[in-house]
Amino acid sequence: MNRQAHPRTDWSGRRIEVILGNPAHGGACVARFEGRVVFVRHGLPGERVFARVTEDRGGSFCFADVEDVLEASEDRVDRVCPISGPGGAGCCDLAHMTVEAQRRFTGAVVAEQLRRLGGVDREVTVEEVPGGASNGTLWRTRVRLAVDVVGNPGYRRYRSNEVVPELACPQIDPHAYVGLTDRVWQPGAELQVVLDANGRRHVVEIAPPVLSGGARRQGRRGAASRRAAVNARRPEKVIEGSGRVVERVGEREWRLAPTGFWQAHRGAASTYSAAVADWAQTSEGATAWDLYGGVGVFAAVLAEQVGPSGRVVSVESSKTAVDDGIEALADLGRVSFRHGRVERVIPDLPAPEVVVLDPPRAGAGKDVVVAVAAAGPRRIVHVGCDPASFGRDVGLYRDHGFELADVRAFAAFPSTHHVECIGLFTR
């Protein structure tokens, strides 16, 4: 049977008047116009606005930015980040809200993702992470800047490779920016800037990605080549600092490369460690897994609980992180590090009483969740940095015999839509 195709709808550039509804994952509010869903950024629930459609691929929904606010929410404030907002950098997309409104917004998103993807219906309160300013600024200790085509550093525009060459985002202390505009950097490079626990600044220039087979490669194979080039290790040059960043949780100290992973918020590592300690409750003499363990921050917590007769196995795919973790935890002989992909290493590990895992933004996924559940732990503590992938993992745990006993959410990225979740799972 022949079907007549509907004409493609394209509202790109169209200015529309809408009333904004509930928060959506990604920092937008949901609106409806002429039978379609419009995801509108830079607004607040309940506001009546004029919005400009920024992206429309046809179908039942499109994307827009607020242009003019006709009826403002009482939670709207002057934007704390001067380079964010419609058409600006993609950094502080909730900078137009009070801090309290930001937490309600992100809490509603987490609750919706848990309900829709995890099958769990509960309210979520987003908690403060100590260490930043009261207005949601000055919390960040490390930032990755882009370099434009003429060598100026800055922030990328939202969903774009175009660079806003203004070093004004207030997530990080202004000291991080001092002198960076006094030199011309390699076009297309990136700058990693870190303010470590000792207050020392480290600056590393990361070379632009090089496309194997030439930059003009086209087609699907060319796209795959570009992705591979971006993900491949690129040459790094230390411009300022010792090449070793000092970080601490409690009395323990880690030394790692400036480009190595550490939580961006100055209070996050300590806050998450305390939460993991509260929920893991590993028995003395037991075995615990620390999956996606990085440099062993959670392994150190678990080691205290299992005691000298217990065992903690930390699994991490980054060899550099493993080496740094071995150095930092050299006094804890009960901690062992395994280098490799989690899903490949799990079958060789001893049965755990407790599993802690902190996967990347994409989540743990089915293979890892199934393997963890099959290992039969008494408790699982799962750290998730994306509400959608966290919600999907919650659903997977529930499908395999574990329930979400408790959940906490943290405002670890103030002025942005990003939020960190920690879930406790029990049989």
Solvent accessible surface area in square Angstrom, and as a share of the most:
residue,aa,sasa,rsa
1,M,210,0.94
2,N,153,0.78
3,R,209,0.76
4,Q,174,0.77
5,A,89,0.69
6,H,169,0.76
7,P,123,0.77
8,R,149,0.54
9,T,47,0.27
10,D,79,0.41
11,W,25,0.09
12,S,65,0.42
13,G,41,0.39
14,R,92,0.34
15,R,95,0.35
16,I,3,0.02
17,E,74,0.33
18,V,6,0.04
19,I,116,0.59
20,L,4,0.02
21,G,30,0.28
22,N,114,0.58
23,P,24,0.15
24,A,13,0.10
25,H,74,0.33
26,G,27,0.26
27,G,4,0.03
28,A,7,0.06
29,C,0,0.00
30,V,30,0.17
31,A,3,0.03
32,R,169,0.62
33,F,42,0.18
34,E,116,0.52
35,G,82,0.79
36,R,19,0.07
37,V,35,0.20
38,V,0,0.00
39,F,52,0.22
40,V,0,0.00
41,R,19,0.07
42,H,5,0.02
43,G,2,0.02
44,L,5,0.02
45,P,56,0.35
46,G,57,0.54
47,E,1,0.00
48,R,71,0.26
49,V,0,0.00
50,F,58,0.24
51,A,0,0.00
52,R,87,0.32
53,V,3,0.02
54,T,78,0.45
55,E,40,0.18
56,D,10,0.05
57,R,177,0.65
58,G,12,0.12
59,G,60,0.57
60,S,78,0.50
61,F,92,0.39
62,C,0,0.00
63,F,61,0.25
64,A,1,0.01
65,D,18,0.09
66,V,8,0.05
67,E,74,0.33
68,D,65,0.34
69,V,53,0.30
70,L,66,0.33
71,E,94,0.42
72,A,69,0.53
73,S,24,0.16
74,E,166,0.75
75,D,31,0.16
76,R,59,0.21
77,V,58,0.33
78,D,134,0.70
79,R,82,0.30
80,V,44,0.25
81,C,0,0.00
82,P,99,0.62
83,I,8,0.04
84,S,13,0.08
85,G,4,0.04
86,P,63,0.40
87,G,58,0.56
88,G,12,0.12
89,A,5,0.04
90,G,35,0.34
91,C,21,0.13
92,C,2,0.01
93,D,9,0.04
94,L,0,0.00
95,A,0,0.00
96,H,2,0.01
97,M,5,0.02
98,T,34,0.20
99,V,24,0.14
100,E,105,0.47
101,A,5,0.04
102,Q,11,0.05
103,R,64,0.23
104,R,139,0.51
105,F,7,0.03
106,T,8,0.04
107,G,3,0.03
108,A,43,0.34
109,V,9,0.05
110,V,1,0.01
111,A,11,0.09
112,E,61,0.27
113,Q,7,0.03
114,L,0,0.00
115,R,108,0.40
116,R,150,0.55
117,L,51,0.26
118,G,3,0.03
119,G,49,0.47
120,V,17,0.10
121,D,114,0.59
122,R,76,0.28
123,E,166,0.74
124,V,20,0.11
125,T,111,0.65
126,V,9,0.05
127,E,54,0.24
128,E,107,0.48
129,V,6,0.03
130,P,86,0.54
131,G,39,0.38
132,G,36,0.35
133,A,38,0.30
134,S,112,0.72
135,N,72,0.37
136,G,5,0.05
137,T,10,0.06
138,L,70,0.35
139,W,1,0.00
140,R,46,0.17
141,T,10,0.06
142,R,15,0.06
143,V,10,0.06
144,R,106,0.39
145,L,0,0.00
146,A,3,0.02
147,V,7,0.04
148,D,23,0.12
149,V,131,0.75
150,V,97,0.55
151,G,0,0.00
152,N,63,0.32
153,P,2,0.01
154,G,0,0.00
155,Y,23,0.09
156,R,98,0.36
157,R,76,0.28
158,Y,93,0.36
159,R,147,0.54
160,S,43,0.28
161,N,131,0.67
162,E,100,0.45
163,V,17,0.10
164,V,9,0.05
165,P,69,0.43
166,E,97,0.43
167,L,31,0.15
168,A,38,0.30
169,C,1,0.01
170,P,28,0.17
171,Q,11,0.05
172,I,1,0.01
173,D,54,0.28
174,P,88,0.55
175,H,87,0.39
176,A,0,0.00
177,Y,23,0.09
178,V,91,0.52
179,G,36,0.34
180,L,5,0.03
181,T,92,0.53
182,D,122,0.63
183,R,107,0.39
184,V,115,0.66
185,W,7,0.03
186,Q,88,0.39
187,P,69,0.43
188,G,37,0.35
189,A,0,0.00
190,E,19,0.08
191,L,0,0.00
192,Q,13,0.06
193,V,1,0.00
194,V,0,0.00
195,L,17,0.09
196,D,11,0.06
197,A,49,0.38
198,N,89,0.45
199,G,52,0.50
200,R,126,0.46
201,R,26,0.09
202,H,1,0.00
203,V,1,0.01
204,V,3,0.01
205,E,21,0.09
206,I,8,0.04
207,A,21,0.16
208,P,27,0.17
209,P,49,0.31
210,V,127,0.73
211,L,35,0.17
212,S,76,0.49
213,G,73,0.70
214,G,37,0.36
215,A,79,0.61
216,R,211,0.77
217,R,83,0.30
218,Q,139,0.62
219,G,52,0.50
220,R,222,0.81
221,R,181,0.66
222,G,0,0.00
223,A,28,0.22
224,A,47,0.36
225,S,13,0.08
226,R,94,0.34
227,R,149,0.54
228,A,61,0.47
229,A,9,0.07
230,V,84,0.48
231,N,125,0.64
232,A,54,0.42
233,R,198,0.72
234,R,33,0.12
235,P,97,0.61
236,E,69,0.31
237,K,122,0.52
238,V,74,0.42
239,I,51,0.26
240,E,65,0.29
241,G,25,0.24
242,S,68,0.44
243,G,17,0.16
244,R,80,0.29
245,V,0,0.00
246,V,8,0.04
247,E,11,0.05
248,R,98,0.36
249,V,24,0.14
250,G,62,0.60
251,E,176,0.79
252,R,62,0.23
253,E,61,0.27
254,W,3,0.01
255,R,107,0.39
256,L,1,0.00
257,A,25,0.19
258,P,6,0.04
259,T,35,0.20
260,G,23,0.22
261,F,141,0.59
262,W,21,0.07
263,Q,23,0.10
264,A,15,0.12
265,H,4,0.02
266,R,112,0.41
267,G,12,0.11
268,A,1,0.00
269,A,9,0.07
270,S,54,0.35
271,T,24,0.14
272,Y,1,0.00
273,S,6,0.04
274,A,57,0.44
275,A,2,0.02
276,V,0,0.00
277,A,34,0.26
278,D,85,0.44
279,W,27,0.09
280,A,0,0.00
281,Q,95,0.42
282,T,10,0.06
283,S,51,0.33
284,E,135,0.60
285,G,38,0.36
286,A,17,0.13
287,T,26,0.15
288,A,0,0.00
289,W,3,0.01
290,D,0,0.00
291,L,0,0.00
292,Y,48,0.18
293,G,11,0.11
294,G,16,0.15
295,V,10,0.06
296,G,0,0.00
297,V,23,0.13
298,F,17,0.07
299,A,0,0.00
300,A,11,0.08
301,V,21,0.12
302,L,0,0.00
303,A,0,0.00
304,E,139,0.62
305,Q,44,0.19
306,V,0,0.00
307,G,7,0.06
308,P,116,0.73
309,S,87,0.56
310,G,10,0.09
311,R,114,0.42
312,V,0,0.00
313,V,1,0.01
314,S,0,0.00
315,V,0,0.00
316,E,23,0.10
317,S,69,0.44
318,S,45,0.29
319,K,107,0.45
320,T,69,0.40
321,A,16,0.13
322,V,6,0.03
323,D,64,0.33
324,D,9,0.04
325,G,0,0.00
326,I,89,0.45
327,E,97,0.43
328,A,15,0.12
329,L,5,0.03
330,A,82,0.64
331,D,100,0.52
332,L,17,0.08
333,G,76,0.73
334,R,55,0.20
335,V,16,0.09
336,S,42,0.27
337,F,30,0.12
338,R,87,0.32
339,H,94,0.42
340,G,18,0.17
341,R,128,0.47
342,V,5,0.03
343,E,60,0.27
344,R,176,0.64
345,V,10,0.06
346,I,10,0.05
347,P,104,0.66
348,D,101,0.52
349,L,19,0.10
350,P,43,0.27
351,A,81,0.62
352,P,9,0.05
353,E,41,0.19
354,V,0,0.00
355,V,0,0.00
356,V,0,0.00
357,L,0,0.00
358,D,29,0.15
359,P,4,0.03
360,P,84,0.53
361,R,113,0.41
362,A,84,0.65
363,G,13,0.12
364,A,12,0.09
365,G,28,0.27
366,K,129,0.54
367,D,107,0.55
368,V,5,0.03
369,V,0,0.00
370,V,51,0.29
371,A,29,0.23
372,V,0,0.00
373,A,6,0.05
374,A,86,0.67
375,A,30,0.23
376,G,40,0.38
377,P,0,0.00
378,R,106,0.39
379,R,42,0.15
380,I,0,0.00
381,V,0,0.00
382,H,1,0.00
383,V,0,0.00
384,G,4,0.04
385,C,22,0.13
386,D,18,0.09
387,P,6,0.04
388,A,12,0.10
389,S,4,0.03
390,F,2,0.01
391,G,0,0.00
392,R,121,0.44
393,D,3,0.02
394,V,0,0.00
395,G,13,0.12
396,L,35,0.17
397,Y,0,0.00
398,R,86,0.31
399,D,110,0.57
400,H,66,0.29
401,G,45,0.43
402,F,0,0.00
403,E,85,0.38
404,L,9,0.04
405,A,52,0.41
406,D,57,0.29
407,V,18,0.10
408,R,71,0.26
409,A,0,0.00
410,F,2,0.01
411,A,16,0.12
412,A,1,0.01
413,F,29,0.12
414,P,19,0.12
415,S,1,0.01
416,T,9,0.05
417,H,39,0.17
418,H,61,0.27
419,V,1,0.00
420,E,3,0.01
421,C,0,0.00
422,I,0,0.00
423,G,0,0.00
424,L,13,0.06
425,F,1,0.00
426,T,37,0.21
427,R,156,0.57
